[in-house]
Amino acid sequence: MKATTVLATALLLAACSAHAQSGSDCPALPATSGLAWEKLDGKDYTFCKAIRASDGAQVLAVMITGDAPFRPRRGNRTVETVIDGKDTWWYRSELSGQSGIEVRETLVELDSSNVAHISLRGDETQLSEAMSLARELRFDVVRLSTN
């Protein structure tokens, strides 16, 4: 199941690279983050990648949808956090074939019909930085694409 979730996320990341554009329907980033959104709207979802301007690296990804592909498992909980005023947990996941790279995912309920699936990957330092950034995301400007 973990591999399926990570594979689905990876496929979406590849699709985003081909259709990237500036994202106003993505959550608000801190003004001093040095990041910009690349966005892909699909049928019933919006997919956003936070890209660092200095090197073009992806810091985290957010999928806003009515039904996220990620299904949290209590046994995979790692860190409790608050994102946009909502209590949640980071969950450990796997990225097959990539040693030294860790994956963390979480879900944030936005309203009665939409959730934000936040995913990040990297080494321990990169994960820590991305988790700090995720705590500062604000979803009050987000609306789901109806493409």
N, C-alpha and C positions, 0 to 999 in steps of 0.2 A: 504494500500500500504506500509506504514512504517513497519508494522508487517511482511509483506512478505519479504521485503528487509532484515530486521534483522534476520528473520528465515533462509533465504538463506545464509547469512553470518555465522550464527551459525552452519548450516550443513557443510559448508566448513571448519570451524574451527575444527569440530569433525573429518572430513576426514583427515585434516592435521595432527592431533595428531597420527593417525594410520600410516601415510606415511611420517613422518617428516625426514628431512635430512638437511645438511648444504646447504645454498643457495648462489651460486655465481651469479645467474641471478636476484637477489633481489637488490634493491637500496643500495647504499653505506651508511653505518651507521657511525656516528662520532666515531673515534678511541677510545675515552675515555668514550663511552656510557655504557660499561659493558653489552652490548647486543649482541646476535647472532641471525642469521636468522634460522628458520625452514622453509623448502620450500616444496611445492607440485606442480608438473607440471601436468596439465591436458590438454585436447584437447582445444587448443586456449586460454589458460590462465596459469599464474604462480601465485601461492598464497604464500605469505610470512608472517610469524609471527615473530615479534621481541620479543625475550625471554630474560628476565633478568637472568644473570648467577647466581646471589646471591640467588635467591629464586625460579627460574623457572616460574615466572609470565609473562604473555603476556602483553606487553606494548602497541603495536598497530599491526594492520594487513594491508597488502597491497595486492590487487588483480590487476594484470596487465593483461589486456584483450582488445579485440577489441570492446566489448560491455558490459560495466559494468551493474550489476543488479540494481545499485543505480541510482535513478532519482531525482536530486535535485529539491526542491520546494522553490521558492523565499521567501515565508512566514516563512520558517524554518531556514533562515540564522541567524547565531549568531555572528561570528567573521570573519573579513577579514584577510587574511594572504598571505604570499608568500612562496611557496614551490618550491625548485629547480629553482628559478628565475621566476616562473610563479605566477601571481595573481590569487587567488582563495578565496573561502569562506568555512568556516566550517558550516555544517548544523546539526541542532538538530534532533535526531531520538529517537526511543523508543525501549526498550527491555522489552517485556511483561513479567509480573510475577517477576520482579526484582526491588523492591523499593530501592531508594537511589543510584541506578546505572544510570548514564547518558550515552548517546551514541552521538558521533560526527562522521560525515562522510564528505568526500570531494572527488572531482575528480580533477586529474591533467592530462592535455593533454600532452602525451609524443611525439607523432608524428601524422601524418595524419590518422593513422589507429589504434592507441593504446592509452588507458588511464590507469591511476593508480587510483584505488578506495582505499582510505585510510580510515580505520575505527578504532575507539578507544572507550573504555568504562571505566567507573570508577566513583569515586566521584570527586568533584571539583578539588582537589589537583592533583589527578592522571590524570585528563583530561588536566590540565595546563601543567604538565610535559610531557605528550605524545604529546601535540600540539607543545611544544618547540622542541622536538625531531624531529617531522615531518618536521618542518621548515629547519632542517639540512640534510634531506635525499637528496641524489644525485642519479638521474636516468640515468646518462650517461653510466653506465655499464650494463644496463638492456637490455635483449632481450627476446622476448616472446617465450615460449615453443611451439614447433610444434608437440607435441605428438599426 
